[in-house]
C-alpha cells in the first residue's frame, strides 16, 4: 500500500492528487502549529541522518547577488525517512520585480511528492504557501531551542510575506511575547503589516521608524529583506538575543564575531549556495569554520545543547531545506486525503511500455 491509500498493485492506472493553493489552505496549509510540528520532525530526522538531500541547483541570470534583483529558479529535491518515508521536490522561482511590475507575488512554487516504493507521483500541489509557512516555522523551531523562553519583544526587518510567517511562528513558540516591532523602508507597508498582524495574532505589533528602533530591545529578531546592504552591526544585538537571518545580506560580517553560537540548518547546503552570511564570514576569514556551532537538527535530535545561558547571543542562519518542504507538503497532502480535498488526475490509464 502506497502513501495516502494509493495502491498501484490493483490497477495499471497511475493517478495523483492535485492541490491548488486554495486546496492547500483548505487542507490546513495556514495552520502554523501543524507546520511547526512537521518542520520540527524534519529537523529531527536531519539530525538523526534519516534523509537524502542533494545539493540544490540554482538557475541564475548573473552572480549570487543578482538573486535579489534579477531573481532565480531553484530546485530542491529531498527524501525524508523515519516514519514519513516520502520523497519530493520543490521547484521555486523567485522574481523580485513581480510585485511592482505585475502586482503578483515575488515567489511561486510547485511541489511534487513521490511514493518511495514505486517512484510514482502521489501529489502535485501549489508550493507557495507551503514554502512560506515552512520558512517561518524553521525560525520558530530555531527559537524554541535557541531563544530565551522568556522573550518579550520581537523585532522584524521587512514587512513582506516572509515576515508574516516568521511572526506567526515566533508568536506560537514564545509564549511571553508582548510586542513586535516592524521596520520596512516602505512605511505604509509596515503600518499595514502591523495592523493586519495585530488583529490576526491578538498581539501588539507596531511600525517603527528605523531598523535600529526595531532591534534595540529585541529578545528575538528576524532580518528578512531583499536588500544587498548590510546594516546589522554588533552593538545592535543585545545580550541574550536570538537572531534569525533568512535573507542573505542584512548582517555585517564583523557582527558574527559577537555571537556565542552560530547555528545553520545544513552546513554543506549553506556552503554550496555561497551567499549566506555565515558562509561568507568563514570564506572571508572573519570567523573560523569552528565558530559554526552546528546544525539545528543536531540540537533537535538531542546531540548538542541549544541555549545554555540567558545572556548568549545566538544567530540562526538557515539556507532552507527541501526535507522541510517535503515534511510540510506531506502533512498537507495527508490532511487533503482525509478531508477529500483536491482532484485526482491520471498520469496514465495504461502504461505504454510496461
C-alpha positions in Angstrom: 0.0 0.0 0.0 1.4 3.4 -1.0 1.0 6.7 0.7 -2.5 8.1 1.0 -4.1 4.8 0.1 -2.7 4.8 -3.4 -2.4 1.1 -4.4 -0.7 0.6 -7.7 -0.9 -3.2 -7.4 -4.7 -3.3 -8.1 -4.7 -1.3 -11.3 -2.4 -0.2 -14.2 -3.7 3.3 -13.8 -1.5 5.8 -12.1 -3.0 9.0 -10.7 -2.0 11.7 -8.3 -3.7 14.3 -6.1 -3.7 17.8 -7.5 -4.0 20.6 -4.9 -4.4 24.2 -5.9 -3.3 26.9 -3.5 -6.9 27.2 -2.3 -6.9 23.4 -1.7 -3.7 23.7 0.3 -5.2 26.3 2.5 -8.4 24.3 3.0 -6.2 21.3 4.0 -4.6 23.3 6.8 -1.8 24.9 4.9 -2.0 28.1 7.1 -2.1 26.1 10.4 1.2 27.3 11.9 1.1 24.8 14.8 0.8 21.9 12.3 3.6 23.4 10.3 5.9 23.8 13.3 5.3 20.1 14.2 6.1 19.0 10.6 9.2 21.1 10.3 10.5 20.1 13.8 10.1 16.4 12.6 12.1 17.3 9.5 14.9 18.8 11.6 14.9 15.7 13.9 15.3 13.3 11.0 18.0 15.5 9.6 19.8 15.4 12.9 19.5 11.6 13.0 20.7 11.2 9.4 17.4 9.9 8.2 17.2 11.8 5.0 18.7 12.3 1.5 19.1 15.9 0.3 21.2 16.5 -2.8 22.7 20.0 -3.3 20.1 22.2 -4.8 20.8 23.6 -8.3 20.1 27.3 -8.8 19.3 28.9 -12.2 20.7 32.5 -12.0 21.0 35.2 -14.6 24.1 36.7 -13.1 26.2 36.3 -9.9 24.9 35.4 -6.5 23.9 39.0 -5.6 21.7 39.0 -8.8 19.2 36.8 -7.0 17.9 39.8 -5.1 17.5 41.9 -8.3 17.0 39.7 -11.4 15.8 36.6 -9.4 16.4 32.9 -9.7 14.8 29.5 -10.0 15.8 26.8 -7.5 15.1 23.0 -7.4 15.0 21.3 -4.0 14.8 17.5 -4.2 14.7 15.6 -0.9 13.8 12.3 0.8 12.6 12.2 4.4 12.9 8.9 6.1 11.8 7.6 9.5 8.0 7.5 10.0 7.4 9.7 7.0 9.3 7.9 4.2 8.4 10.1 1.3 10.3 11.8 -1.5 9.6 15.1 -3.2 10.9 18.2 -5.0 10.1 21.9 -4.8 10.6 24.0 -7.9 10.6 27.6 -6.8 11.1 30.7 -8.9 11.7 34.0 -7.2 11.4 37.2 -9.2 11.8 40.4 -7.2 10.1 42.6 -9.8 6.8 40.7 -9.8 5.1 42.8 -7.0 5.9 46.2 -8.6 5.6 45.1 -12.2 2.6 42.8 -12.1 1.1 43.2 -8.7 1.8 39.5 -8.1 3.8 37.5 -5.5 7.6 37.5 -5.8 7.8 33.8 -5.4 5.8 30.8 -6.6 6.3 27.1 -6.2 5.2 23.7 -7.3 5.8 20.6 -5.1 5.8 17.0 -6.3 5.6 14.2 -3.8 6.6 10.6 -4.8 5.8 7.2 -3.4 9.2 5.7 -2.4 8.3 2.1 -3.3 7.2 2.7 -6.9 8.6 6.2 -7.5 5.2 7.3 -8.9 3.9 10.7 -8.0 1.2 10.8 -5.3 0.7 14.6 -5.3 1.4 17.7 -7.2 0.5 20.9 -5.4 1.0 24.6 -5.1 4.0 25.1 -3.0 3.9 28.8 -2.5 2.0 28.6 0.8 4.0 25.5 1.9 7.3 27.3 1.2 6.4 30.4 3.1 5.0 28.6 6.1 7.9 26.2 6.5 10.3 29.1 6.3 8.6 30.8 9.2 8.4 27.5 11.0 12.1 26.9 10.6 12.7 30.1 12.6 10.0 29.0 15.1 11.8 25.7 15.7 15.1 27.5 16.0 13.6 29.9 18.5 12.1 27.0 20.5 15.6 25.7 21.1 17.8 28.8 20.8 15.8 31.8 22.0 15.2 32.8 25.6 11.9 31.3 26.6 11.0 34.5 28.5 11.5 36.6 25.3 9.0 39.6 25.3 10.0 41.8 22.3 10.3 40.6 18.7 12.0 42.7 16.0 11.2 42.3 12.3 13.1 43.9 9.5 11.0 43.7 6.4 7.2 43.7 6.1 6.7 41.1 3.3 5.2 37.7 3.1 8.1 36.1 5.0 7.8 38.4 8.0 4.2 37.3 8.3 5.0 33.6 8.8 8.1 34.5 10.8 6.0 36.4 13.3 3.3 33.7 13.3 5.9 31.1 14.2 7.7 33.2 16.9 4.4 34.1 18.5 3.5 30.4 18.6 6.7 29.2 20.3 7.5 32.2 22.6 4.5 32.4 25.0 5.7 35.6 26.8 5.9 37.9 23.8 4.2 41.2 24.5 5.2 43.2 21.4 6.5 43.0 17.9 8.2 45.9 16.2 8.5 46.0 12.4 10.5 48.3 10.2 10.3 48.5 6.4 11.7 51.1 4.0 8.1 51.5 2.9 6.4 53.0 6.0 2.9 52.4 4.7 3.7 48.7 4.1 5.0 48.4 7.7 1.9 50.1 9.1 -0.5 47.9 7.1 1.5 44.8 8.3 1.3 46.0 11.9 -2.5 46.4 11.7 -3.0 43.1 9.9 -0.9 41.0 12.3 -2.1 42.8 15.4 -5.6 41.7 14.5 -4.6 38.2 13.4 -2.4 37.3 16.4 -4.1 39.5 19.1 -0.7 40.9 19.7 0.7 44.4 19.9 2.5 44.9 16.6 3.9 48.4 15.9 5.6 50.0 12.9 8.8 51.8 13.8 10.9 54.4 12.0 14.2 52.6 11.7 15.9 49.2 11.8 17.7 50.4 15.0 14.3 51.0 16.7 13.1 47.5 15.7 16.2 45.8 17.1 17.1 48.0 20.1 15.2 45.9 22.7 14.5 42.8 20.7 14.9 39.5 22.5 14.3 37.7 19.2 14.6 39.3 15.8 14.4 38.3 12.1 16.1 40.0 9.2 14.0 39.3 6.0 14.7 41.8 3.3 15.8 41.7 -0.3 18.3 44.5 0.1 22.0 44.0 -0.5 23.4 46.5 2.0 24.4 45.0 5.4 23.1 47.1 8.3 23.1 44.8 11.4 26.1 45.9 13.5 27.5 44.3 16.7 26.1 47.0 19.0 22.5 46.3 17.8 22.5 42.7 19.1 21.8 42.8 22.8 23.0 40.1 25.2 20.6 37.1 25.2 19.2 37.9 21.7 18.2 35.3 19.2 18.7 36.4 15.6 17.3 34.5 12.6 18.7 35.8 9.3 16.6 34.3 6.5 17.9 36.7 3.9 21.5 36.9 2.7 23.0 40.4 3.0 21.5 42.0 6.1 24.2 41.4 8.6 27.7 42.8 8.5 30.4 40.0 8.5 32.1 41.5 11.6 28.9 41.1 13.6 29.3 37.4 13.5 32.2 37.7 15.9 30.0 38.6 18.8 27.6 35.6 18.6 28.2 32.9 21.2 26.6 30.3 18.9 26.1 30.3 15.1 23.7 27.6 14.0 22.7 26.7 10.5 20.3 24.1 9.1 22.7 22.3 6.8 26.3 23.5 6.5 27.0 21.6 3.3 24.0 23.3 1.6 24.9 26.7 3.0 28.5 26.3 1.7 27.2 25.1 -1.7 24.9 28.1 -2.1 27.8 30.5 -1.1 25.6 33.5 -0.2 24.5 33.1 3.4 26.3 35.4 5.8 27.7 32.5 7.9 29.5 31.1 4.8 30.7 34.4 3.6 32.1 35.3 7.0 34.1 32.0 7.1 35.2 32.4 3.5 36.4 36.0 4.2 38.4 34.8 7.2 36.3 36.9 9.6 35.5 33.9 11.7 36.9 30.3 11.6 34.7 27.5 10.5 35.0 26.1 14.0 32.8 29.1 15.0 29.8 27.4 13.3 28.3 25.7 16.4 26.3 23.1 14.5 23.1 22.3 12.6 19.7 22.8 14.2 18.8 19.1 13.5 21.6 18.1 15.9 20.0 20.3 18.6 16.5 19.0 17.9 17.8 15.4 18.0 19.5 15.9 21.3 23.0 15.6 20.0 24.0 19.1 21.0 22.6 21.5 23.6 20.7 24.6 22.4 20.7 27.7 24.5 22.7 27.2 27.6 22.8 30.7 29.2 20.3 33.5 29.2 23.0 36.0 28.0 24.1 34.0 24.9 23.7 35.8 21.6 22.7 33.2 19.0 22.5 33.5 15.3 20.4 31.1 13.3 21.3 31.3 9.6 19.3 28.7 7.6 19.5 28.3 3.8 16.2 26.4 3.7 16.0 22.6 3.3 14.0 20.5 0.9 13.3 18.0 3.6 11.2 20.6 5.4 9.2 21.3 2.3 8.6 17.6 1.9 7.6 17.3 5.6 5.1 20.1 5.4 3.7 19.2 2.0 3.2 15.6 3.2 1.3 16.9 6.2 -1.0 19.0 3.9 -1.4 16.0 1.5 -2.4 13.7 4.3 -5.0 16.2 5.5 -6.3 16.7 2.0 -6.8 12.9 1.5 -8.6 12.7 4.9 -10.9 15.6 4.1 -11.5 14.7 0.4 -9.9 17.9 -0.9 -8.3 18.2 -4.3 -8.6 16.5 -7.7 -7.2 13.1 -8.6 -5.7 13.3 -12.1 -4.4 10.5 -14.2 -0.7 10.3 -15.1 -1.7 7.4 -17.4 -4.5 4.8 -17.6 -2.4 2.1 -19.1 1.4 2.5 -19.4 2.7 2.5 -23.0 5.8 0.4 -22.0 5.3 -1.9 -19.0 
